[in-house]
Amino acid sequence: MMRKTSLILIGAAAGAALTLVMTQPRTVMVGIGSAARAAAADTYRQLNLFGDVFERVRADYVEKPDDSKLIEQAINGMLNGLDPHSSYMDAKSFRDMQVQTRGEFGGLGIEVTMEDGLIKVVSPIDDTPASKAGILANDIITTLDDEAVQGLTLNQAVEKMRGPVNTKIRLKIIRKGVDNPIDVTLMRDNIRVRSVRAHVEADDIGYIRITTFNEQTTEGLKKEIGNLQNQIGDKLKGFVIDLRNNPGGLLEEAVTVSDTFLERGEIVSTRGRNPEETQRRTAHPGDLTKGKPVIVLINGGSASASEIVAGALQDHKRATLVGTRSFGKGSVQTIIPLGSGNGALRLTTARYYTPSGKSIQAKGIVPDIEVLQDVPDELKARTDTKGEASLRGHLKGAEGEEKTGSQSYLPQDPKDDKALKVADDLLHGIKSSASTPAPAGSDGASGDKASLR
């Protein structure tokens, strides 16, 4: 008998998350009853039908089809008919997902965007080949290894800039104020995606933004907590953890990020079709924030792994949640590699539950304090995330109740960020409304929900 290696995926539609697990050997049943035999016979009839259609298309389609594409499209059709998060990944998509979840790759260390068909540098990442070579924000990259960037998609250009460590690539750059193009040759290095960013807020608050949950996230979080504690010292009031528009990521990282703030108790449970598949993850002693109050910011773009963290800290009354209702993705996907060159299968295999036993599938997490941002008129039609419940073919909510749509707008200027302002007020002991609950870790306990506009 063979063991099957698979990977657990937690993430929104565009996210990805992996945790290696080993499934037990499959037991072969010898005595099959009449009902099972009838079901098996019907399945074989359907497979024969598929074979007949496949052969007819191969033989009679107006142009000779590609057999491998026919099979791939058939697999995609089967999986897409299950739910929005089950799918087939070809070999390249599988590799890309692995790069995304590792959070590191061979590359140059440039954050880029597409502008007028050319690649524009948003910013070089500190201590990378790009920053060491003097590449600046707003530089325009026109060629990569003498190939014009014009005509490439952003993903194609990024793919060309990535590559094995210690390999070279030539860039031609146009820089404002410099008459002639600049030629730069860079040596690719190991680049780590920075998923955690932090700064001191209002002189005495540690603000930490987590943008995704990859293999670097918990390490980055712990580093930033230490930095903030050293910078602020004894006057530290507490922490703001910003999970807004975070689409998810690694299940293991969601668990360890939650564990960073907890001393004990369940963090999350996952439950599959069979009761014996239930798994529970619990916290270990050691709150790195030393019991300081924590405010977690969420919105309609906070999904999956973000919801695991928010749900765990809310249920344990370790944090006060501020913002708008989260996305509502409460399912778990298993990534099953299909062999060399064949990609992988992403299959929904379980739901997950918060410590209190609640499923957030198609409902999301309701913040303790709802805060709606002031949205510019020209953006009002594009600032709400429809949520899991609006996705075609989504798994139904465990309790039958579903919620769709929640604001996901983030002001560009932090001064206009109403949710951040509420978080600051809470940590400074300023009551933002009569029903505002006190932050977790303070003398007060979480009270009624409050809506701030």
N, C-alpha and C positions, 0 to 999 in steps of 0.2 A: 504494500500500500504506500501511496505517496502523500507527503504533506504538501499543502498548497500555501505558498507565500503570498500575502496580500498586504495592502496598505490602507489605513483608515484616512478618509478625507473629510475635513470639516471646513466649509468655506461657502461664500455666496457664489452666485453663478459664475463670476469671473475669478473667484478665489481658489485656492488649492491648499490642502493640508494633509500631511502624511504622518502616520504612526505605524511602525512595523509591528505586525501581530502574526502569530502562527495559528492557523486553524487546525483542528484535530482531524485525524484520518477519517475518511468517510466510511461509514458502516454499510456493507452490502446486505440487503434483506433478501432472504431466499424465498420465503413463503409469501407470494404476492396474491392478494385476494382478487375476486372477480371485478370489483369496482376499480382497483388499481390497474388491472389488465385492460379494462375498457378505456380508461384514461390514457394509458400508454399507447394503445392502438389508435386512438384519435389523434394523439400527438404525432405518431408516425405518418398518419394520413396527411396531416398538415405539412410535415416536412417533405413528403412526396410532392405535394402541391407546389411548394417553394421550388423544389428541384425541376419540376415541369416548366414553371414560369421562367426560371433561370436559363434552361436550355432553349426555350422558345425565343427569348430575347437574344441570346448568343447567336442563334441560327438565322433569325428573320429580321432583326432590327435593321433599319435603313443603312446604317453605317456600322462597321465592326466595332463593338464596344470593348472596353478594357475590363477583363474579367475581375481583376483585383478591385477596380472601382465599383463594379456591380456588387461584389460581396461587402465592401466597406459601406456602401450606401444602404444595403439591406440591414447590416448590423446597426447602423445609425438609426434607421427607421424603427427597428425593434426597441432600441433603448430610449429614443426620444418619445416613444409612445408611453413610457412608464411614468416619468415625472421630469421636471425641468433640470434636474441635477444629475441624472443618469445619462452617460454618453460614452462613445468610443473615442479614444485618442490615438491618432496614428503615431508613428515612431517620433516624429519631430515634435508634435504637441506634447507627448509624454516627456521628452527631454526638456522642453521649455518649462513644463510644470515642475519638474525636479529642480531646475535652476531657480525658479521663483520661490519654491519652498525652502531650499537651502539658504537662500539669501546671500549667496556669494557666487562669483563667476570670474572667468578670465576676461578682462576688458580694460577700459581706459579710465573709468571714474568720472564720467560726464553725465549730468542730467540734461536731457535735450527735449526739444519739442519741434514740431514742423511749422514753418512759416513761409508762405508763398512758394511752396515746393522745395524749400531748402531746410537744412537742419540748423536750428538755432540753439546755442548753448544757454540753458537756464542757469546752471552753475556747475563749476567743477567741484568734485568731492575732495575734501582735505586729504593731504598725504597720499595722493594717487598719481599715476603717470600724467594725467591731464593737468592737475594743479602744479606739479613740479615743472612741467613744460611751459607754464605761464599762460595756459588757455584761460580766457576770461568769460564772464557772463556776457551775453549778447553777441559773442562771436558767431559768425555764420560759416558753417562747414559746407564747402561747395564740391569737393571731391574726396573720395576714399580710395587709396591706392590707384590714383589716376582715373578712377571711374566716377563720372558725374553723379551727384546725388539727385539732381533733378530727374523726376520720373520714378524714383523709388518711394515706397511707402515708409512711414516712420519705423515700422517694425523691421522692414528689410534693411534699412540703414543701421539700426541698432544691432541687428544680427551680424552685419559686416564689421562693426566695430568690436564686437565680442570675438573671442577666440582663445586658443590655448595660451597659457601663461608663457612669457618669454618669447613671444612672436611679435614681429614688428608690423606697423601699419603707418602709411603716409597720409597726412591730412593737408588739404589746402583750405586756408581760412581767410575770410574777409572781415576786417575789423574797422569799425567806424573811426575815422580820423587817421587811418593809415592808407596811403595811396595804393600800394601794391599788395597783392595777396601774400599771405605768410605761409610758407611750407614748413610743416612740423612732422618729424618722424617719432613715433611713440612706441615703447615696448610694453606690451600688455602685461598686466599684473593681476594678482588675485584681488578682486573688488568685493567688499562686503556692502550689501544694501543696508542703509541706515534706517531701521524701522522705528527707532525711538529717538525723539528729539525733546530737549528740555530747556527751560530757562527760569530765572527767578521772576516771579510775578509780584508786583506791589511790595517789593523789598523783603517780604517775609513768607511767601507762598511758593512752593515748588510746583511748577506747571510741567507736566509730562504728556507729550502726544505720542500715541502708538498708532502707526499708519497701517501696519499689517502684522500678522503673526507668522514669522518665519523662524528658522533655527537660531537666528541671532537675537530674537526679541527679548527673552528673559535676561540674557547676559547684558544687553543694552539697558534694560530697565534697572537692573541692580546697579550698574555703573552710574546711571544718571541720578538715582536716589542718593548714592554716596556722595556724588559731586554736589548736589543741592544741599545736603546736610552740612557739608563742609563749608559751602559758600554762605549759607544763611545762619548757621550756628544755633544758639539757644533761642533766638527769636522766631524760629520756624513755627508757623501756625498750623500747617498741614499741607496736603497735596491735592492737586487737581489732575485727574487722569482723563485725558481727552481721547475718547474712542469714536468720535463722530466721523462718519463716512469711512469707517474701517470695515472692509468687506469680509474679513475673517482670515483664516490661515490654519496653522498647525494646531490640532487638538492638544497635543502635548504641551505646546507653548501656552495655550489658553489656561491649561491646568496649572502650570508652573508660575505664570503671571498672577493668577488668583492666589496661589499659595504664598506668594511674596507678601501679601497683606493679611493672611489668615494664620491663626495659631492651631486651629483644629477644625474638624467637621468635614462633611461631604462637600465637594466642589461641583461635581456633575455626575450623572449616571447615564449610561446608554443602554437602550433596550431594543433588541431585535425581535424577529418573529417568534422565536422560541424563548421561554423564560430562562433557560440555562445560559443564554447569550448575554444576560444583563451584566454590566460591569459598572463598578462604582469607583470614583477617584476621590481621595481624601487629602486634606491638608496636613502638613507636617509642622511641628512647633518652630516658631521663629518668624515673627513679623518684622521685616526689615525697616519699616517705618516707625517702629517702636510705639505703636498705638496712636500715632498722630491722626487727626481727622482726615478723611478722604472724601472728595467729591468726584463722582464719575460723570462725564458729559457724554450723552448719547443722542442720536437722532435717527431719522428714517434710513440713513445709509449705514448704520451700525448693524452688522449682520454676523450670525453664526458664532465664530470664536469670540467676537466682541460681546455677543449676547451671553455666552457662557460666563465670561468674566463679570459682566454687569449683573447677571442673575445671581451668581455666587455671592458677590459682595453685598447685594441688596438683601438676599434671603438671610444672610448672617448678620445683617444690620451693621456691617463694617463700613459701608459707604452710603452716602446720599446720592441718588441719581437725579440729574438735572438735564432737561432738554425736551425731546419729543420721543414718542414711541418708536422702538427699534424695528428692524426689517421683518423679523419673524421667521427666520430659517432655523428650524429645529430638527433637521435630519442629518444623518451621518452617511457618508459615502465611503465605500471600500474600493481602493484602487488595486486591480488585479493585473499584473504584468502578463502579457500573452506570449512571451518568448522573444528572442532576439529579432529585432526588426519589425515586430508585429504590433507595437504600441501597447496599449493597456485598456482595460475595461473599468469605467467608473460607474459603480452601482450603488444605489441607495439601499442600505442594509439595516438601518436602525434609526430611532428617534433619540434625542437626548432630553434630559430633564434637569431642572434646577434643583438645588438641595431640598427645597420644600416639596418636591415631587411634581412641579408644574411643567407642562410642555408649553413651549412658546411657539410651536409650529403654527404658522399662518396667523399669529396674534401679535407677537413681539413682546417686548418688555415695556411696561408703563413706568415712566420715571416718577420719582417721589414728588418732584416739582416740575410741572410742564412750563417751558419757556419758549415762546414763539419769537423768532427773529423778525425784524422789520425788513421786508424784502422789497428791493426796487421794483417799480411797476413793470419795467421791461422784462423782468425775470420771474414774475409771479407764476407764469404758466409752466415754468420748468424747475421749480424748487421743491416739489413734492416727490418722494419716492413711493411708487405704488405698493411695494412690499410683496412678500411671498404670496399672500392670499390672492394677488392679482395675476400671478403667473399661471399660464394655461397648464392644466394637468398636475397642479401641485398636490402634495399630500394634504389631506384634510386635517384640520386641527383635532387634537386628541379629545377635547371636550366639546367639539362641535362649534364653538364660538370662533369667528374669524374677524380680523380687522384689516382694512386696506388703507394705504396712503398715510404718509407722515412727512412733515417738513424735513428737508435735508440741506437747506441753504446755510452756508457759512459765510459771514461777512469777511471781506478781505482785510479790513482794518480791525484789529483787536478792540479798538475803542468802541466799535459798533456792536460788539459781541455781547448780547444781552445775557446769554447763558453763562458766559465767563464772568460777567459782572455779578450775577447772582451767586456763583461759586465763591468769588472773592468776598462778597458780603457775608455769606454763611461762615466762612472760615475766620472772618474778623468779628463774628458775633453780632452782626447787624441783621435784624429781622427784616426780610424783604416783603413779607406779608403776614397777616395775623395767623395764618395756618401753615406757615413755613416750618417744616420739621428741623430740629437741631441736627447738626452733622453727627454722623456716627463717631463714637469716641468722645463726645462731649457729655455734659451732665444730663441733657435732655434726651428723650427717646424719639424715634421717628413718629410723627403724628399723621394727620390727614394729608391727603394730596392737595397741592396748591397749584393754581394756574396763573402764571405771570405773563403779561403782555406789554 
